[in-house]
Amino acid sequence: MVAGRVMVVGGTHGNERNAPWLLEAWRRHPALLRSSGLGLELVLGNPAAHAAGRRYLDQDLNRSFVPALLDAPEPGDRELRRARELLALHGPEGRAPCLVALDLHSTTAAMGNSLVVYGRRPADLALAAGMQQRLGLPIYLHEQDQAQTGYLVERWPCGLVVEVGPVPQGVIQATICRQSQLALEAALEVLAEARCGALRQPVRLEVHRHLGSLDLPRHDDGSPAAVVHPQRQGRDWRSIGAGEPLFLTAEGVTIPFHPQADQADGAVRAVFINEAAYGEKGIALSLTRREAWPVEPAWGQALQGLARNLQTPG
């Protein structure tokens, strides 16, 4: 495997301002970030959308890394061109290659500080396990959702998303920045341990495995017929059972949660409740199942094998 660096991305969505603010601070004052001796590429994900203060210009950059779209004839829309540019610059075979992608995001939902892992790549799971061991972060395992694909970190050999919230779109908050930096520094510590063959892993990994998403009830014209119920709002990571309040109509009618067959055992928890950016995607909240997995030795072996090729600064 070619040698490479760790790519730290902020501003994949242009109206998420906290991570880009951190990137600029770290560029001006590198000593502010503990890199654990690893070479970093600090990358503003979507500069044009960031300048415009919009989530994206043509389409969501964090859904643009679909192989079929990337291989399509150019030019494509602006986000697709940016996705190709990022891979040409910092992909594993790029001009300044990176092997790990750490994508820093914020959310309007009451998620606190959490990790998002896409699929079950061993190196990703080992990195998430090491971070959970250090910081106790909940992990949202997103998989098997054909309606939501093409995430940036999936195109690098190892990668995950750090989500911090709640914070309004376009707003920079000190607490959000601090939590983002702590999570990033924990990730870099895990990678540095793996690089020198001294990776520490917990016995178990706790995940919230994605089951599917729910939209608001809608009128025939597509407009919302109800909103998230006040008793559900802000209760991310909490269990939701059959019959509990879920939505509320303008007339004051409560619409309860009706679980599907695989969601009826009381272990279902909701995440990204009323996330502002997901309304256009038809998502009012996502449902997960909380599970504890034994950490497999192969995960750590995969991460250590990759991390041996990580460069130091310079």
Disulfide bonds with the S-S distance in Angstrom:
none
